[in-house]
Amino acid sequence: MAEEQDYYEILGVGRHASQEEIKRAFRRLARRYHPDVNAEPGAEARFKEIAEAYAVLSDAERRAEYDRYGRTGRPVITSDLWEDLGFGGLFDAFFGTGAAGGPRSARGADLRYDLEVELAEAATGVDREVEVERLRACRACEGTGSRSKSGERACPTCGGTGQVRQTTSTPFGRLSTVTTCPHCAGVGRLISDPCRECRGSGRRAAAEELTVSIPAGVEDGATLRLNAEGEAGERGAPAGDLYVVVHVRPHEFFRRRGRDLRCEVPIAFVTAALGGIVQVPTLADGPAELAISPGTQTGETLQLHGHGLPDARTGVRGSLYVRVRVVTPARLTPRQQELLREFAREGGDEVDLPKGWFARLREALRGEEEG
């Protein structure tokens, strides 16, 4: 199997190219290989490669995903090439020439929705109901904008094509230019009996409930694309998309670093000295046992494998890193004090400072100052 060509190589740009550089490269190559202007064998296939590369590299989320994982085998183009990329009339969008014929209504606008979730929800995944206000196809006229079928007719200026062609003579020959019809604004139809509900626009504002599925392991700032859940297009044109930007709220106990979680747990100084097993909380699995080695010191970090967050792609879970804080008791019974003094003497440590120790310390410091 032939190795797939790198998207950056297809567009002829470096991996650190800016969005403007990527757009300029695409425009240059699209002018050359678009099948409406290049009839050479292989031009259409080459143009589709260029369009796919641009679809990935012009989208911040897709580009970051590609830079990290390369091509994953998941199709970038999920439906008709031009509609999926939002290019409809590619030359209209980039060059203003309208080389591809046919009437064309404006595609619906893309929308953004910011959604906050808890860290625990990001760990396990969750379905959330959200209310989105947007323009949807008018139910009364089914999005046509016309009150009746007889109230809609082909535009006499463009003959229903949505475009007009102008031919001029130049020193180099005759030049034909295709532009959007000024009479029908490229729709190709005129409405003489507009719908009363939408006043001929074919769309009405509506607030609707949608279910957004948040995948397990989603990261803060991730963008989820809901196909065709944006605003409806004009007079039956494709709807835009809804982009849900996920914001993960900070947790009061756990801190996240990629797939891993970090926290701090207090342990008794006896456990730190002798070792033992302590129960530590996890984000999604309840309490877990953590083995403490004898002689553990404050600040040491211990790892619990598989108690972090899952990778959004592979499902492999990260680790929980527990920073230990040894707690010294503030109050001791006389018996506890006696035992600790005995412990100190056994180890050769002086617990009670000799009388006059502070006086000797002051003398020593005074001598340093005079010297």
N, C-alpha and C positions, 0 to 999 in steps of 0.2 A: 504494500500500500504506500502510495506517495505521501511524503510528509506534508502536512498542512502548512501553508505559508503564514508567517506571522502577520497580524493585522497592521502593525506599524510598517512592515516592509511593503505591504500592499499599497498603503497610502504614501509611502516614501518619506516618512517622518521618523524622528528619533523618539525613544521611549519617554523622554521628558518634554515632548512637544506641548505647547499650550493649546487650548481649545481653538483659538483663532488660527493657529498654524494648521491644525487638523482640518478645520473648515475650509481654509484656502486650498489645501491639498485635495480635498474631496471635490471642490468646485472645479479645479483644474482638470482632474481625471474624469469627472462626470461629463464635462464638455466634450471630452475626447471619445469616451466609450459609450455614451448613451445610445441605445439601439435606434432612436429616432434620427440620429445624425450620423451614425456609423454602421454601415451595412456589412462590414467585413466579418468573415466567419470568426466566431469566438468573442466578438465584441460584447454581446449580451451577457455571456457567462462572466466575462471580465468585469462588466459593470456591476453584476450582482455581487461579486467578490468585494468590489470597492464599496458598494452600498452597505454590505454586511459589516465590513470593517468600520465604516463611519458610524453605523448604528451602535456599535459597541463602544468605540473610543470617544464618541461625542456625549455619551451618558456617563456621568461621574461614577454611579454605582456599578454599572456594567464594566467600565474601564478598570476600576479597582479590583473587581472580581477576576477579570481577565489577567491583570498584572500578577495576581496572586496564584491563580490556578491554571491559567492558559485556557485553551478550548476544552470544555468539559463534556462535549458530545451532546449537550442540550441545544436544540435548534434555536438560533437567534431570531430567525424569521419564522414566525408562528402562523402566519396566514399569508394572504396575497402580499407579495414583496413590497409593492408601493404603498399599500394601505398600512401595513404593519410598521413601516418606517415613517409613516406620516408624510410621505412625499407626494401623494396624490398626483398632482401635476408637478413633477420634479422641476422642470424648467421654469414653470411659473414661480415656484418657491425660491429658486436660487438665481435664475437669470431673467425672469420676467418675459419669457418668450412664448410660453404655452405651447411647446412643441407637441405634447401629447394631446390628441383631439378629444372631443366629447364634452358635454355639459358637466359642470362641477359645482356643487354647493360646498360651502365652507364646513370643514370638519369641526366637530365640537371642541370646546376648550378643555385642556387638561386642568384638573383641580388638585389642590394639596389639602391634606387633613393632618393635623398634628395630634398624635395619640400618646398619652402617658400610660405606662404600665409599671407595676411593681417589679422588683428584681426577682421575687419568687415566681411571678407570672412569666417573666422572661426565661426563667430556668426550665419551666415545664411546658410552656406554650399555653395559649389561651385564645378563646373566641370572644371577641368583644363586639357589642352592638353599638353602632355610632349613627348619629343622625346627620345627614348631609343635605344641605340646601343647594339645589342646582337647577339648571334648565333641562327639562325632559320633554320628550315628544308630546305634543298636544294630543290628548285622547279623543277630542271631538273630531279632529280632522286627520287623525293618525299621522301627524307630522307633515302633512302635505302643505298646510297653510291655506288650502282651498275649502270653501264651505261645501262644494259639490264637485263631482268630476267634470261637469260641464263648465265650471268656473275657472278651469285651468286650460291654457292653450300654449302652443309652441311660440317662442319669441320670433316675430317676423324679421327682426334685424339679422339674427344669426341662424335662423331656420331650426332652432332647437339644439344647436351644437354647443352653445355657450361661448363660442369664440368667433372672431371675425378675422379674416386674412386680408392683409394689405400687401400689394406688390408694387415695388418701385424700381425704376431703372437707375443703375449706377454705372460708372465707367468700367466696372468689372463684370457687368451683367445684371440680370434681374434678381432682386432680393425680396423674398417673401417673409413677412413677419406676421405671426399669429398672436393676437392679443385677446384679453377677456372682453366679452361683449359688454359695451357700456349701457345697453338698454336693460338687460336682465341680470347684470352683474355676474355673468358666467353660469347662471342656473339653467338657462335654456328654456325656461317656462315663465309665463306671465300669469298672474292671478287677477281675474276680473271680479271674482266673488269671494273675497277673503273670509276666512273663518272668524266668527264673532268672538270665540274664546281667546284665540291667540293673535287676532288681528292680522292674520296672514303670515306670521313669522314661523308657524309650525312648532313653536316651543312655548312652554309655560314653566314658571318657577314652581318648584315643589320641594318640600322637605321629606326625605325618605330615610327609612331605617336600613342599614346595611350591616352585614356580619363580616368582620375583619378577623381573619385567622392569623394570630401571631405565632410564628414558629418557635419551637423550643431553641434556646440559645441565641435569640435575636440580640443584636448589639445596639447600644445607644446610638441613635442617629441613622439607623438602617431605614431604607425606603422600600416599601412594598407597593407594587404596581397592581392595580385592579383594572383589568382590561374593560374598556367601554363603560366604565362607571363614572366618567366625567360628565360634562354637559353634552346634551344631544346636539347633533349636527343640524345644519339648516336644511329643512325640507328633505329629510330622509338621508342626509349625509352621515357618515360614520360618527359615532360618539367619541368624545375624548376619553382619556384615562384618568383614574383617580390615584394619586400618589399619597400613600399614608406614611408619614414620617414618624418613626417610633422613638419615644423618649423614655428611657428607663430611669425611674426615680432612684436616688441614692438610698442605700439601706443603712439603718442605724447601727448595725452590728457588722455586716459583711462589706468588704470592699472588693470590687471586681477588677481583674486584669485579664482581659481576653476571656479564655475559658476557665481561668483559675479564680478562686476566691481566697480572701485573706481575712483573718480575724485575730483577736487577742483574747486569751483565756487565762483567768487567775487560777493558780494551784497552791495548795498548802505547802509550807516550807518543808514539812516532814516528808511529803510525797516527793518533792524535788530532791531531797537528800537521799531517801531510801528507794525511790522509784515506785511505780504502781500504775494503775489504770484509772483514768478519769473519763467522765462523760462530757463530750463537747457537742454543742448544737450544730446542725447542718441546715442548709437552706431548704432542701426538699426531701430529706430522708429521715428526719427525726434525729434523736441523739445517736452519736457514734462513739465507740470506744477508742481512746487514744492512749498508747503506751508511753509512759514517762520513764526514761532511763535514770538510774541512780546518779546523783550529782548534777542534775539538770539546773542550768542557771537562767536567771531572768534574761529575756531577749532572744533565747534560742527559738528557732522556728522548726516545727515538726510538720511532716506532710501526711495527709490522708488521701490516697489515690482514689479517683472516681467519685469524689464528693464535690466536684466543681460543677460548671455549667456544660451542657452538651454543645458540641460544634454544630452550627446550624446546617452544615452540609453532611457531615459524616455521622453525627450523633455521638461521637466519642467524647466522653466527659473529661474535664480537666480535674485538677486537684484542689483540695482545701488546705491552705497553709495556715497553721496555728502558731501564733507567737505566744510564748509562755511568759507569764508574769508571776513571779514567786511572791506570795503574800506573807508578810511577817505579822504575827498576831500582836494586836495593840495592848491586850490585857492578858496577864498570866496569873494563875493561882500560885500561892506560895510553893506548892508541891512542884508545879511546872518550872518555876524559877530554880528551885533546888536541883531538879533533874538537868536543866540546861547548864547550870554552873558545873555540875559534875561532868557533863558532856564536854564542856570547855576545858576543864582541868585534865580530863583524859587525853585531850588532844594537845595539851601544852599551851592553851590560850589563856591569857589573863583577862578575866571578866571585870573584877573590881579594881579600879585604878588606885595605886598607893596614895596614902595621904601626902600632901605636899606636892603632888604631881603638877598641879596647875601653877603653883608658885615657882617650881623649877622651870616650867615652860616659859613663864613671863620673864624670868631672869635670862634665859637663853635668847629670847627674842630681843630683849633690851641690849644684850651684848652685841648682837648682830647689827643693831642700829648704830651703836657707838663706834663699832669697827668700820 
